[in-house]
Amino acid sequence: MDKLCLFSYWRSSAAYRVRIGLNLKGLAYDIMPVHLLRDGGEQHAESFREANPQRLVPVLQHGQRMLRQSMAILEYLDEMWPEPPLLPATARDRQRGRALSQAIACDVHPLNNLRVLQYFEREWGVPQAERDEWVRHWIEEGFAAFEAMLDGHPSTGRFCDGDTPTMADCCLVPQVYNARRFGVDMAKYPAIARIEQACLALPEFEAALPENQPDAPRP
Ligand SMILES: N[C@@H](CCC(=O)N[C@@H](CS)C(=O)NCC(=O)O)C(=O)O
């Protein structure tokens, strides 16, 4: 099989999604760290342009091919290695799984991305406290909706869909990590917090934790 190599940053939540997906599939992969802050950000280096002209991680190299966009990568993994599935069994539940995933990946995460926060600081001098408040605001708004979509839905189980982890969990857990980092009170979202705990009890999620990455700073 062609080798898999993930261009990743330990604290990137989009890369974290893909690490979970790779682990759930039981696939072996190398990590190529891309430091998003050092020297102005290695994602902006000329040497990274070929990997991703968008100057974002993750990128999954599969053989000679560079795969971009975490959600498209997760779907690629699911098509190439169908077991265990990252999307639910029925079209209706797959639609819901994608909707949950995109509620995080399209509607929360991009607003809080590093380059957005750097732009606020560089162009408008927005102080750190206000940038942090911005991050919390969009996470809280997104999580309130996500909680409502989980709560009482017949497809919600131990995980976002049923009793095995799926793509929605791959998206949710990294976003909760970010939420905690920015001081969001997770007690307001009991279903999300419960599912996060169920996920983190699994070795595939634990291995994907930012702190367990080779490029994480050592204490
Ligand atoms: N839609 C992209 C988003 C990727 C993304 O935003 N990655 C962030 C890290 S989580 C990044 O590389 N940021 C670098 C920057 O903002 O300069 C995906 O899902 O892969």
Ligand as a Chemical Component Dictionary entry (heavy atoms), coordinates in Angstrom:
data_LIG
# 
_chem_comp.id                   LIG 
_chem_comp.type                 NON-POLYMER 
_chem_comp.pdbx_formal_charge   0 
_chem_comp.three_letter_code    LIG 
# 
loop_
_chem_comp_atom.comp_id 
_chem_comp_atom.atom_id 
_chem_comp_atom.alt_atom_id 
_chem_comp_atom.type_symbol 
_chem_comp_atom.charge 
_chem_comp_atom.model_Cartn_x 
_chem_comp_atom.model_Cartn_y 
_chem_comp_atom.model_Cartn_z 
_chem_comp_atom.pdbx_ordinal 
LIG N1  N1  N 0 -11.351 23.766 5.735  1  
LIG C1  C1  C 0 -10.018 23.372 6.079  2  
LIG C2  C2  C 0 -9.530  24.240 7.211  3  
LIG C3  C3  C 0 -8.073  23.978 7.522  4  
LIG C4  C4  C 0 -7.564  24.994 8.522  5  
LIG O1  O1  O 0 -8.172  26.028 8.701  6  
LIG N2  N2  N 0 -6.442  24.678 9.154  7  
LIG C5  C5  C 0 -5.877  25.594 10.121 8  
LIG C6  C6  C 0 -5.466  24.862 11.373 9  
LIG S1  S1  S 0 -6.863  24.180 12.194 10 
LIG C7  C7  C 0 -4.634  26.232 9.548  11 
LIG O2  O2  O 0 -3.859  25.590 8.873  12 
LIG N3  N3  N 0 -4.456  27.517 9.821  13 
LIG C8  C8  C 0 -3.303  28.233 9.382  14 
LIG C9  C9  C 0 -3.562  29.709 9.328  15 
LIG O3  O3  O 0 -4.642  30.149 9.702  16 
LIG O4  O4  O 0 -2.635  30.396 8.904  17 
LIG C10 C10 C 0 -9.986  21.902 6.455  18 
LIG O5  O5  O 0 -10.988 21.427 6.984  19 
LIG O6  O6  O 0 -8.981  21.221 6.214  20 
# 
loop_
_chem_comp_bond.comp_id 
_chem_comp_bond.atom_id_1 
_chem_comp_bond.atom_id_2 
_chem_comp_bond.value_order 
_chem_comp_bond.pdbx_ordinal 
LIG N1  C1  SING 1  
LIG C1  C2  SING 2  
LIG C1  C10 SING 3  
LIG C2  C3  SING 4  
LIG C3  C4  SING 5  
LIG C4  O1  DOUB 6  
LIG C4  N2  SING 7  
LIG N2  C5  SING 8  
LIG C5  C6  SING 9  
LIG C5  C7  SING 10 
LIG C6  S1  SING 11 
LIG C7  O2  DOUB 12 
LIG C7  N3  SING 13 
LIG N3  C8  SING 14 
LIG C8  C9  SING 15 
LIG C9  O3  DOUB 16 
LIG C9  O4  SING 17 
LIG C10 O5  DOUB 18 
LIG C10 O6  SING 19 
# 
